[in-house]
Amino acid sequence: MDWPGPGPIDLALHDLPHASSTTEWWYLKAHVELADGRTASLFAAFFRVLKGRDAETGALQYAHSITWAISDTARQRYLTQSLVDRDAPRLGIEKLDRGEGSRDPRIRRAMREVCVRGRVPYPDRLFERTPFVATGRLELEFDDNRLCKSDDGDYVLRLRCPRQRIEVDLVLSPGKAAVRHGDDGVVKGTQGEDMFYYFVPRCGVSGSVAQDGVAVPVVGGSGWYDHEFGRHPEGEASADKGKRDDVAWNWCGLQLDDGTEVSAYRIVNLETGELLGERILLVDADGNRHDVAGTFEGRGVWHSARSFNEYPTHWALSAPAMGLDLQLDATFDDQEFVTVISKPAFWEGRVEITGTRAGRPVAGIGYVERSGFANVDDLEDFFGAVGRRVRQSVGDLCPREPSFVQARDLIASEAREAWMDGVDVDRFAKAMIHPVREITDRGGKSWRSYAALACCDIVGGDSRAFVQWLAMPELMHVGSLIVDDVQDRSEVRRGGPTAHQIYGEAHAINAGTACYFMGQKLLDAKQLSDADRLRIYDLYFEALRAGHAGQALDLEGFDDVLDDAVACGDGEGLERRILAIHRLKTAAPASALARMGAVAGGGTAAQIEGVGGFFEGLGLAFQIIDDVLNLRGFGRGLKSTGEDIMHGKVTLPVAKAFGRLAPERRAWLLAELRDKPQAPERIAACIAAIEECGALDACVEQANALVESAWQRFDPLVEDSFPKLILRAFGWYVLERHY
């Protein structure tokens, strides 16, 4: 065993790679003050994982990766870089073959599709060159990122991200001796293995940080260095093998202004709740290590608008024996590191520290990491989380009990406040907001809302600047649902009574129509150019025009062609007219929303049209499957099975049945539909006839073909990425859904 023995740790020896270890990483963090008055924090982690032996020479082979991020405190921006081994696609396939990764089979299938092509999804990127790891000195070079040890014992760090024009050149000079973590240095790893963990809790920092090509000198700050290494229980098996995806952890490294440092971690098994390891260490001003009992807990919840995971961004750390009581508050909430190789995200960011130690006030700066506690692990979870965030966004815009200002902004504007004279805000809320919230608060699939944000990211933009848009597609959709339900005399919507049954038809129609104009309030994005804002407004009204045209055609029906279709047994023309309605009511608005997101993200003309085309195909397939589910049955009782039959509605399955049934059966089915049967046995007979002739299966096949052909056109236009992975999986989800 090449681990440290008793006594002080020999950094000249143990900073080097350890041949016995299947997993090893070097981690640095720094808080810097820059010459221009700004402050920033950063971390960088270099990883090496054993992946096997060379078949001919027997030499050990390793996979490498690096993650690093900068927290720009002034601009509240979190800039990240993730580079992975060039063998990562093959290793990813092996991992999927072992049943690891996401629980969702569609996400796994989408990930495999990317890996088979020798790629990884952005924000992860493959190394351009083979990483270099020296054995006789600490020297790691992962593409243009480098960590080495100088002759005088300093850690020299170089980080480069050409895409974001970031260059970091720092020297971390140890100010204290290395400290063992855990049980005299031994901690439990995330796969159940023993790891050795030591850290240098305080370093001086010098160097420079450059953004947008301008290097700014570091004039002050403090750093931290970690090194951890260990052996997987299965020996030379890849450390990925048998990985325990149910393990999660919290960690912090804190530097206080009284010269002390605190490091704490807590590792748990999510499935069993078993505590796998917990430690709080305090290093006093003289470098003495104190192992203390206490608690380290998260408080408050921040909701990510990219992964839709939830993270605490306020923390409490208490160690009564040392008189330690600290409050840790994120400098800003959005310090989430999105990386598909890590579930698919974790939170690691700068925190501000206040509190007391031994009865005296202390303050400081630190880092907190939270990983593995993802509340989103499949598409049901994902879109459930999207839905919660959408409802929050709707609630922010349209609160059930609005203030005067909130009501004014929905009715008029600050410049037109005089229009509020005599307005009873409570009655306004009851008459217009409550019918809308009645439907939105029940939840929905929310994929339309995700479309705009996802397409912003897919073309290289940053959807965080447009998170307020989440409410806009939902309001557009809910407005059409409320009005449609009145026109169709529907009784059930999203598992409850329709809005007009509760509030009356007049109020429902008015509130539903108002939804279209509430959404407009969210489109004012100051970061967009006037030209792009005009394009987005045009797309927004294009969606509304198309949707209303589709509803007009739907209301008009097909009586003029039904008799001929039944007499001739040719449903093709009827099918085209039905698909035109689906395209206008569902596909066109979804397509417009996707294009809006791509415009906001700065996409090229080809990309904007590409994402629009994909969502047009997806929206059309969604509605076809909706027609199928209406006859085969929705899960969760969200709609009555056969509701379309009860209303005498001619849907795509009916049109296909007209082209497949014998003449007398076609005539019988049309007569039944025109009679709008209410008796369960008559409805069931109609459904059975449509099912038995293969019309429903044909609809499913058509929907599959639409999604696949749309994807093949869209796929080459944008690079593989996390949101693209979700959209690919969502396409299959639409086809396989049961509600």
KAHUGI-V215591 format. One record per helix or strand of 3 or more residues. SS is the DSSP state (H for helix, E for strand). FROM is the first residue (numbers start at 1). LEN is the number of residues. If there is no record, write none. Layout:
ss=<SS | SS>
from=<FROM | FROM>
len=<LEN | LEN>
//
This chain:
ss=<H | E | E | E | E | H | H | E | E | E | E | H | E | E | E | E | E | E | E | E | E | E | H | E | E | H | E | E | H | H | H | H | H | H | H | H | H | H | H | H | H | H | H | H | H | H | H>
from=<11 | 23 | 39 | 60 | 77 | 88 | 105 | 124 | 139 | 145 | 155 | 162 | 166 | 186 | 194 | 214 | 247 | 261 | 275 | 289 | 295 | 314 | 320 | 324 | 336 | 340 | 344 | 360 | 379 | 404 | 414 | 425 | 447 | 463 | 499 | 505 | 530 | 559 | 572 | 605 | 635 | 643 | 652 | 663 | 680 | 695 | 722>
len=<4 | 12 | 15 | 13 | 8 | 10 | 12 | 3 | 4 | 5 | 7 | 3 | 9 | 3 | 18 | 18 | 10 | 9 | 9 | 4 | 5 | 6 | 3 | 7 | 4 | 3 | 14 | 12 | 19 | 8 | 7 | 16 | 12 | 26 | 5 | 16 | 27 | 10 | 29 | 28 | 3 | 4 | 7 | 13 | 13 | 21 | 15>
//
